[in-house]
C-alpha cells in the first residue's frame, strides 16, 4: 500500500466533504439561524483547508490507479473522515460526545437510529440530519467518482469497494458515467418526492427533510413521531412508494432507462423476488393485525404496508408504534429486517440477491447428498453464478451472521436484555434504525442504552454500511504493508 498515494486521495475526498458541508448554510440563511450559519461556514472552511493541504503537501502522483487494498483503505478512511466531520455540528448543538458520534454515524450510514429525546432544535439542525443521510444513502465515493475528474480512472476500484453488492453487468464500461447516472436518478427521485409531498400537504421544509431521508432509506424526521406525525394518509402512501423504490437496485433502474425498457426490471430475478417478498409480508402482517384487532380500517392496512416496506428497505420511518404490536407481528418484521432489500439499493441487510444465491447453494448441497455425481450449476437470471461470486456471497453471509451473533451476545450481556441485544443489533447492523421493546422501540429511540452499547451499535452501523468486507480485511496484517 502506497501511503503518500492514499493521503493524497484522502485529501481530495476531505476537500470535497468540506464543500458539501457548506450546503446547510442555505437553510441557515433562509431561517435567519446565524449560529448555524457561522458553524457550517467555519467547519466547511477548515475542512476544505485540511483537504487542500493534504493534497498539495503530499509528494504523490495523480490518483490514476489504485490497488484493491488501496481502494478498500480509501473507502474506509473516507467514511471515517466523513463520520468525524459530521460529528462536529452535533457537538456544537449541545449533544454529549457519545451521542454526537452516534447521531452522526447513524446519519451518514443512513441507518436512522436516533438518540434524540428533545426535538427543540433549529430547523437547520434537522435539515443537516436529513442531508447527511441523503449524502450517505447512495454513497459518497460513488458521488466523488461522478464529480471528481481525479477519480475518473480509479473510480471502478472505488465503486466496487464501496458497493460490493453491485454487479458488473448492470453497469457501463465507463464507471464515471454510471456513477453520474445513478446520482441523476437519485436526485430526480428526491425532487419528485419533495414536489408530491408539498402538493399534498407538507410544508416545503418538512417535504425536503422527509424526502432526503426516504430516498436514502435513512428515516430521520423533524418530528419525534416520524411520518405518522403529519396525520396524512396520502403522504404515507407517497412515502411507501418511494421507500419501495429506494429498496430497488439503482443500477438496474439505470439499465432499464438506458434501454428504454421498463420490463428490464420485471425480467430481473432479484426484483421479482423483492416485489413478491414485500407483497406477501404485507398481506401476512395485515392479516395478523386483523386477527388481533378485528379492525378492517384502511389506516390499519396502511400501517401494515408502511411498516413492512419501511423495515425491509431499512428506511425506519414509522406511522405507528409497531413496538406495541403482537409478538407474531414483531417476529415477522424481525425476519424481514435480516434479509433487507436489493443489492445496489440504499437499503441494508444481507440483500435479496445474496439470500437467493445462498438458498440455491443450500439446495444444491442437499441435492448432491442424494445425487453425488450430479453436475449442478447455480443460476441467476439464467446466467451461471461464477465460483468467485458464490464464494464471496457465502463469505459475506457467514461474516454477517457471525457479527450479528457476537454483537447480540455482547449487547445482551451489557444491557441484561435479550430484546435489546437482538433487535438493537439487527436494527444497527441492517441499518434499519428502529428497534423493538420498551427500551429501543419506535417511540423510544436509542438514548436509553448504555454508552458501551452505543459504541457497539456505532461499529455495527459502519460495517453494515460498508458491507463488512472492507472492515474485515483490516484484521489481516498484510493489508497494512506500506510501500512507496
C-alpha positions as CSV (number, residue, x, y, z in Angstrom):
1,X,0.0,0.0,0.0
2,X,1.4,3.4,-1.0
3,X,0.9,5.7,1.9
4,X,1.5,9.0,0.2
5,X,-0.8,8.0,-2.6
6,X,-3.5,7.2,-0.1
7,X,-3.1,10.5,1.8
8,X,-3.3,12.5,-1.5
9,X,-6.5,10.7,-2.5
10,X,-8.0,11.1,1.0
11,X,-7.1,14.9,0.9
12,X,-9.3,15.2,-2.3
13,X,-12.1,13.4,-0.5
14,X,-11.9,15.6,2.6
15,X,-11.8,18.8,0.5
16,X,-15.0,17.6,-1.3
17,X,-16.7,16.8,2.0
18,X,-15.8,20.4,3.1
19,X,-17.5,21.8,0.1
20,X,-20.6,19.8,0.8
21,X,-20.6,20.9,4.4
22,X,-21.4,24.4,3.3
23,X,-24.8,23.4,1.9
24,X,-26.7,23.7,5.3
25,X,-25.7,27.4,5.2
26,X,-28.6,27.9,2.7
27,X,-31.1,26.6,5.4
28,X,-29.4,28.8,8.0
29,X,-29.8,31.9,5.8
30,X,-33.4,31.2,4.9
31,X,-34.4,30.8,8.6
32,X,-32.0,33.5,9.9
33,X,-30.2,31.0,12.0
34,X,-26.9,32.9,12.5
35,X,-25.4,30.4,14.9
36,X,-25.8,27.6,12.3
37,X,-24.5,29.8,9.5
38,X,-21.3,30.6,11.4
39,X,-20.9,27.0,12.4
40,X,-21.1,25.5,8.9
41,X,-19.1,28.3,7.4
42,X,-16.2,27.7,9.8
43,X,-16.5,23.9,9.6
44,X,-16.6,24.0,5.8
45,X,-13.6,26.3,5.6
46,X,-11.5,24.3,8.0
47,X,-12.4,21.0,6.3
48,X,-11.6,22.4,2.8
49,X,-8.3,23.8,4.1
50,X,-7.3,20.4,5.7
51,X,-8.1,18.5,2.5
52,X,-6.3,21.0,0.3
53,X,-3.1,20.9,2.5
54,X,-3.2,17.0,2.4
55,X,-3.4,17.1,-1.3
56,X,-0.8,19.7,-2.2
57,X,1.8,18.8,0.5
58,X,1.8,15.1,-0.4
59,X,4.5,14.1,-2.9
60,X,2.3,11.8,-4.9
61,X,1.2,11.2,-8.4
62,X,-2.3,11.8,-9.6
63,X,-4.9,9.4,-8.5
64,X,-4.9,7.3,-11.7
65,X,-4.7,3.8,-10.5
66,X,-5.5,2.2,-7.1
67,X,-4.6,-1.3,-6.0
68,X,-7.5,-3.3,-4.5
69,X,-6.2,-2.8,-0.9
70,X,-5.7,0.9,-1.5
71,X,-9.3,1.2,-2.8
72,X,-10.6,-0.6,0.3
73,X,-8.5,1.6,2.6
74,X,-9.5,4.8,0.9
75,X,-13.2,3.9,1.1
76,X,-12.9,3.0,4.8
77,X,-10.8,6.2,5.6
78,X,-13.2,8.3,3.6
79,X,-16.2,7.1,5.6
80,X,-14.4,7.5,8.9
81,X,-13.4,11.0,7.9
82,X,-16.9,11.8,6.9
83,X,-18.1,10.5,10.3
84,X,-15.6,12.7,12.3
85,X,-16.5,15.8,10.3
86,X,-20.3,15.1,10.6
87,X,-20.0,14.7,14.4
88,X,-18.8,18.3,14.9
89,X,-22.1,20.1,14.3
90,X,-23.9,17.7,16.7
91,X,-21.3,18.6,19.4
92,X,-21.9,22.3,18.7
93,X,-25.6,21.9,19.1
94,X,-25.1,20.5,22.6
95,X,-25.1,16.7,22.3
96,X,-22.6,14.9,24.5
97,X,-19.7,13.3,22.7
98,X,-21.0,9.7,22.5
99,X,-24.5,10.8,21.4
100,X,-23.0,13.2,18.9
101,X,-20.9,10.4,17.4
102,X,-23.9,8.1,17.4
103,X,-26.2,10.5,15.7
104,X,-23.5,11.3,13.1
105,X,-22.7,7.7,12.2
106,X,-26.4,6.9,12.1
107,X,-26.9,9.8,9.7
108,X,-24.1,9.2,7.2
109,X,-24.8,5.4,7.1
110,X,-28.5,6.2,6.5
111,X,-29.3,3.9,9.5
112,X,-31.7,6.4,11.1
113,X,-31.3,5.2,14.7
114,X,-31.6,8.3,16.9
115,X,-30.7,9.3,20.5
116,X,-32.8,12.4,20.4
117,X,-35.5,12.8,23.1
118,X,-35.7,16.6,22.7
119,X,-36.6,18.0,19.3
120,X,-36.2,21.6,20.3
121,X,-33.5,22.5,17.8
122,X,-33.2,25.0,15.0
123,X,-34.6,23.9,11.6
124,X,-31.0,23.8,10.2
125,X,-30.3,21.1,12.6
126,X,-33.0,18.8,11.2
127,X,-32.1,19.7,7.6
128,X,-28.5,18.8,8.4
129,X,-29.5,15.4,9.8
130,X,-31.6,14.6,6.7
131,X,-28.9,16.0,4.4
132,X,-26.1,13.7,5.7
133,X,-28.4,10.7,5.3
134,X,-29.0,11.7,1.8
135,X,-25.3,12.0,1.0
136,X,-24.5,8.6,2.6
137,X,-27.5,6.8,1.1
138,X,-26.2,6.5,-2.5
139,X,-22.5,6.6,-1.3
140,X,-20.0,9.4,-1.0
141,X,-17.4,7.6,-3.1
142,X,-19.9,7.0,-5.9
143,X,-20.6,10.7,-5.7
144,X,-17.0,11.6,-5.9
145,X,-16.5,9.2,-8.8
146,X,-19.2,11.1,-10.6
147,X,-18.0,14.6,-10.0
148,X,-14.2,14.5,-9.5
149,X,-12.0,14.1,-12.5
150,X,-9.2,12.8,-10.3
151,X,-11.2,9.6,-9.8
152,X,-12.1,9.0,-13.4
153,X,-9.8,6.0,-13.8
154,X,-9.6,4.8,-10.2
155,X,-13.4,5.0,-9.9
156,X,-14.1,1.4,-10.8
157,X,-11.9,0.1,-8.0
158,X,-13.5,2.5,-5.5
159,X,-17.1,1.9,-6.8
160,X,-16.9,-1.8,-6.0
161,X,-15.0,-1.3,-2.8
162,X,-17.9,0.8,-1.5
163,X,-20.8,-1.1,-3.2
164,X,-19.6,-4.8,-3.2
165,X,-23.2,-5.9,-3.9
166,X,-23.3,-4.3,-7.3
167,X,-22.7,-6.5,-10.3
168,X,-20.6,-5.6,-13.3
169,X,-23.2,-6.5,-15.9
170,X,-25.5,-3.7,-14.6
171,X,-23.0,-1.0,-15.3
172,X,-21.5,0.8,-18.3
173,X,-17.8,0.3,-19.3
174,X,-17.1,3.9,-18.0
175,X,-17.8,3.9,-14.3
176,X,-17.8,7.7,-14.1
177,X,-20.8,7.8,-16.5
178,X,-22.6,5.1,-14.4
179,X,-21.9,7.0,-11.2
180,X,-23.3,10.2,-12.7
181,X,-26.4,8.4,-14.0
182,X,-27.0,6.7,-10.6
183,X,-26.8,10.1,-8.8
184,X,-29.0,11.7,-11.5
185,X,-31.7,9.1,-10.8
186,X,-31.2,9.6,-7.1
187,X,-31.6,13.4,-7.3
188,X,-34.5,13.2,-9.7
189,X,-36.5,10.9,-7.4
190,X,-35.7,13.1,-4.4
191,X,-37.0,16.2,-6.2
192,X,-40.1,14.3,-7.4
193,X,-41.0,13.2,-3.8
194,X,-40.4,16.7,-2.5
195,X,-42.9,18.1,-5.1
196,X,-45.5,15.5,-4.4
197,X,-45.3,15.8,-0.6
198,X,-45.5,19.6,-0.9
199,X,-48.5,19.4,-3.2
200,X,-50.4,17.1,-0.8
201,X,-50.0,19.0,2.4
202,X,-46.5,19.1,3.8
203,X,-44.7,22.4,4.0
204,X,-41.6,22.7,1.9
205,X,-39.1,22.3,4.7
206,X,-40.7,19.1,6.0
207,X,-41.2,17.8,2.5
208,X,-37.4,18.3,1.8
209,X,-36.3,16.6,5.1
210,X,-38.7,13.6,4.7
211,X,-37.7,13.2,1.0
212,X,-34.0,13.3,1.8
213,X,-34.5,10.7,4.5
214,X,-36.8,8.5,2.4
215,X,-34.8,8.1,-0.9
216,X,-31.7,7.5,1.1
217,X,-33.5,4.8,3.2
218,X,-32.5,6.8,6.2
219,X,-35.5,7.6,8.3
220,X,-34.6,10.8,10.2
221,X,-37.6,13.1,10.7
222,X,-38.1,16.6,12.0
223,X,-40.8,15.2,14.2
224,X,-40.4,12.8,17.1
225,X,-43.4,10.9,15.8
226,X,-41.8,10.4,12.3
227,X,-44.1,10.4,9.2
228,X,-47.1,9.5,11.3
229,X,-46.9,12.9,13.0
230,X,-48.2,14.6,9.8
231,X,-51.5,12.7,10.0
232,X,-51.8,12.3,6.3
233,X,-52.7,9.1,4.5
234,X,-51.8,10.5,1.2
235,X,-48.3,11.4,2.4
236,X,-48.0,8.0,4.0
237,X,-48.6,6.3,0.6
238,X,-46.2,8.7,-1.2
239,X,-43.5,7.6,1.3
240,X,-44.5,3.9,0.8
241,X,-43.9,4.2,-3.0
242,X,-40.6,6.0,-2.6
243,X,-39.4,3.7,0.2
244,X,-40.1,0.8,-2.1
245,X,-38.1,2.5,-4.9
246,X,-35.2,3.2,-2.5
247,X,-35.0,-0.6,-1.9
248,X,-34.6,-1.3,-5.6
249,X,-31.3,-1.8,-7.4
250,X,-30.5,1.7,-8.8
251,X,-28.1,0.2,-11.4
252,X,-31.0,-1.9,-12.7
253,X,-33.2,1.2,-12.9
254,X,-30.4,2.9,-14.8
255,X,-30.2,0.0,-17.2
256,X,-34.0,0.0,-17.8
257,X,-33.8,3.7,-18.6
258,X,-30.9,3.3,-21.0
259,X,-32.6,0.5,-22.8
260,X,-35.9,2.4,-22.6
261,X,-37.5,-0.9,-21.5
262,X,-39.3,-1.0,-18.1
263,X,-39.6,-4.8,-18.5
264,X,-35.8,-4.9,-17.7
265,X,-36.9,-4.6,-14.0
266,X,-39.6,-7.3,-14.3
267,X,-37.2,-9.7,-16.0
268,X,-34.7,-9.4,-13.2
269,X,-34.9,-12.3,-10.7
270,X,-33.9,-10.3,-7.7
271,X,-36.6,-7.6,-8.4
272,X,-39.3,-10.2,-8.9
273,X,-38.4,-11.8,-5.6
274,X,-38.3,-8.4,-3.9
275,X,-41.8,-7.4,-5.2
276,X,-43.2,-10.8,-4.2
277,X,-41.5,-10.8,-0.8
278,X,-42.8,-7.4,0.0
279,X,-46.3,-8.2,-1.1
280,X,-46.5,-11.5,0.8
281,X,-45.2,-10.0,4.0
282,X,-47.6,-7.0,3.8
283,X,-50.5,-9.4,3.4
284,X,-49.4,-11.7,6.2
285,X,-48.8,-8.7,8.5
286,X,-52.1,-7.1,7.7
287,X,-53.8,-10.5,8.3
288,X,-52.0,-10.9,11.7
289,X,-53.1,-7.4,12.8
290,X,-56.7,-8.1,11.7
291,X,-56.9,-11.3,13.7
292,X,-55.7,-9.5,16.8
293,X,-57.8,-6.3,16.4
294,X,-60.7,-7.4,14.1
295,X,-60.3,-3.9,12.5
296,X,-60.8,-3.5,8.8
297,X,-59.9,0.1,8.7
298,X,-57.8,1.4,5.8
299,X,-55.4,3.1,8.3
300,X,-54.6,-0.3,9.8
301,X,-53.8,-1.7,6.4
302,X,-51.7,1.4,5.6
303,X,-49.7,0.9,8.9
304,X,-49.1,-2.8,7.9
305,X,-47.8,-1.9,4.4
306,X,-45.9,1.1,5.6
307,X,-44.1,-0.7,8.5
308,X,-43.3,-3.7,6.3
309,X,-41.7,-1.7,3.5
310,X,-40.0,0.7,6.0
311,X,-38.3,-2.3,7.7
312,X,-37.5,-4.3,4.6
313,X,-35.9,-1.3,2.9
314,X,-34.2,-0.3,6.2
315,X,-35.7,3.2,6.0
316,X,-37.0,3.3,9.5
317,X,-39.9,5.8,9.0
318,X,-42.9,5.0,11.2
319,X,-46.6,5.8,11.2
320,X,-47.4,4.0,14.4
321,X,-45.6,2.5,17.4
322,X,-45.4,-1.1,16.0
323,X,-43.4,-2.0,19.1
324,X,-46.8,-2.4,20.8
325,X,-47.9,-5.0,18.2
326,X,-48.1,-8.7,18.9
327,X,-45.0,-10.9,19.2
328,X,-46.1,-12.7,15.9
329,X,-46.1,-9.4,14.0
330,X,-42.7,-8.3,15.5
331,X,-41.2,-11.7,14.7
332,X,-42.3,-11.3,11.1
333,X,-40.7,-7.8,10.9
334,X,-37.6,-9.1,12.6
335,X,-37.0,-11.8,9.9
336,X,-37.6,-9.4,7.0
337,X,-35.0,-7.0,8.5
338,X,-32.3,-9.6,8.2
339,X,-32.9,-10.2,4.5
340,X,-33.1,-6.5,3.6
341,X,-33.7,-5.0,0.1
342,X,-32.0,-5.3,-3.3
343,X,-28.2,-5.1,-3.9
344,X,-27.2,-1.8,-5.3
345,X,-30.0,0.0,-3.3
346,X,-29.9,2.4,-0.4
347,X,-31.1,-0.3,1.9
348,X,-29.2,-2.6,4.4
349,X,-29.3,-6.2,5.4
350,X,-27.9,-9.2,3.7
351,X,-29.6,-8.1,0.5
352,X,-32.0,-10.2,-1.5
353,X,-29.7,-11.3,-4.3
354,X,-27.3,-12.8,-1.8
355,X,-30.2,-14.5,0.0
356,X,-31.3,-16.0,-3.3
357,X,-27.9,-17.3,-4.2
358,X,-27.3,-18.6,-0.7
359,X,-30.6,-20.6,-0.7
360,X,-29.8,-22.0,-4.1
361,X,-26.4,-23.1,-2.8
362,X,-28.0,-24.9,0.1
363,X,-30.4,-26.5,-2.3
364,X,-27.5,-27.6,-4.5
365,X,-25.7,-29.1,-1.5
366,X,-28.8,-31.1,-0.4
367,X,-29.3,-32.4,-4.0
368,X,-25.7,-33.5,-4.1
369,X,-26.2,-35.6,-1.0
370,X,-28.8,-37.5,-2.9
371,X,-27.0,-37.4,-6.2
372,X,-23.3,-37.2,-5.5
373,X,-22.3,-37.4,-9.2
374,X,-24.7,-34.7,-10.4
375,X,-23.3,-31.6,-12.0
376,X,-25.3,-28.7,-10.8
377,X,-24.8,-25.0,-11.6
378,X,-26.3,-22.2,-9.6
379,X,-28.0,-19.7,-12.0
380,X,-29.3,-16.2,-11.6
381,X,-31.3,-14.6,-14.4
382,X,-30.4,-17.7,-16.5
383,X,-26.7,-17.0,-16.0
384,X,-24.3,-19.3,-14.2
385,X,-23.0,-17.7,-11.0
386,X,-19.3,-17.7,-11.1
387,X,-17.4,-19.6,-8.3
388,X,-15.7,-16.4,-7.1
389,X,-19.1,-14.7,-6.8
390,X,-20.5,-17.7,-5.0
391,X,-17.6,-17.8,-2.6
392,X,-18.0,-14.1,-1.9
393,X,-21.7,-14.5,-1.1
394,X,-21.1,-17.4,1.3
395,X,-18.3,-15.4,3.0
396,X,-20.4,-12.3,3.3
397,X,-23.4,-14.2,4.8
398,X,-21.1,-16.1,7.2
399,X,-19.4,-12.9,8.4
400,X,-22.7,-11.1,8.7
401,X,-24.2,-13.8,10.9
402,X,-21.0,-14.0,13.0
403,X,-21.1,-10.3,13.6
404,X,-24.8,-10.5,14.4
405,X,-24.3,-13.3,16.9
406,X,-21.3,-11.6,18.5
407,X,-23.0,-8.2,18.8
408,X,-26.3,-9.6,20.1
409,X,-24.5,-11.6,22.8
410,X,-22.3,-8.7,23.9
411,X,-25.3,-6.2,24.0
412,X,-27.4,-8.7,25.8
413,X,-24.7,-9.1,28.5
414,X,-24.3,-5.3,28.8
415,X,-28.0,-4.4,28.9
416,X,-29.2,-7.7,30.6
417,X,-31.9,-7.6,28.0
418,X,-32.3,-10.1,25.1
419,X,-34.8,-7.9,23.2
420,X,-32.3,-5.0,23.1
421,X,-29.5,-7.4,22.1
422,X,-31.3,-9.0,19.2
423,X,-33.5,-6.1,17.9
424,X,-30.8,-3.5,18.5
425,X,-28.2,-5.5,16.6
426,X,-30.4,-6.3,13.7
427,X,-31.5,-2.7,13.6
428,X,-28.0,-1.2,13.5
429,X,-26.2,-3.9,11.5
430,X,-29.0,-3.9,9.0
431,X,-29.3,-0.1,9.1
432,X,-33.0,-0.2,9.9
433,X,-32.9,2.4,12.7
434,X,-35.8,1.3,14.8
435,X,-35.7,-1.5,17.4
436,X,-38.4,-3.2,19.4
437,X,-39.4,-3.3,23.0
438,X,-39.8,-0.7,25.8
439,X,-36.2,0.5,25.7
440,X,-35.3,0.9,22.0
441,X,-38.8,0.7,20.4
442,X,-40.0,3.0,17.6
443,X,-41.2,5.6,20.2
444,X,-38.1,5.4,22.4
445,X,-35.0,5.7,20.2
446,X,-31.6,4.6,21.4
447,X,-30.9,7.1,24.1
448,X,-31.7,4.7,27.0
449,X,-29.0,2.1,26.3
450,X,-25.6,2.1,28.0
451,X,-22.6,4.1,26.5
452,X,-20.8,0.9,25.7
453,X,-23.8,-0.5,23.8
454,X,-24.0,2.7,21.8
455,X,-20.3,2.2,20.8
456,X,-21.0,-1.4,19.7
457,X,-24.0,-0.1,17.7
458,X,-21.9,2.6,16.1
459,X,-19.5,-0.1,14.9
460,X,-22.4,-2.2,13.6
461,X,-23.6,0.7,11.5
462,X,-20.2,1.3,10.0
463,X,-19.6,-2.3,9.0
464,X,-23.3,-2.6,7.9
465,X,-22.9,0.3,5.5
466,X,-19.6,-0.8,4.1
467,X,-21.0,-4.4,3.9
468,X,-18.4,-5.9,6.2
469,X,-15.6,-6.8,3.8
470,X,-13.6,-3.5,3.9
471,X,-13.6,-3.7,7.7
472,X,-12.8,-7.4,7.9
473,X,-9.7,-7.1,5.7
474,X,-8.3,-4.7,8.3
475,X,-7.7,-7.7,10.5
476,X,-5.2,-9.1,8.0
477,X,-1.6,-7.9,8.7
478,X,-0.8,-8.0,5.0
479,X,-3.3,-5.2,4.5
480,X,-1.0,-2.8,6.4
481,X,2.0,-3.5,4.3
482,X,3.3,0.0,3.4
483,X,5.2,0.8,0.2
484,X,6.2,4.0,-1.6
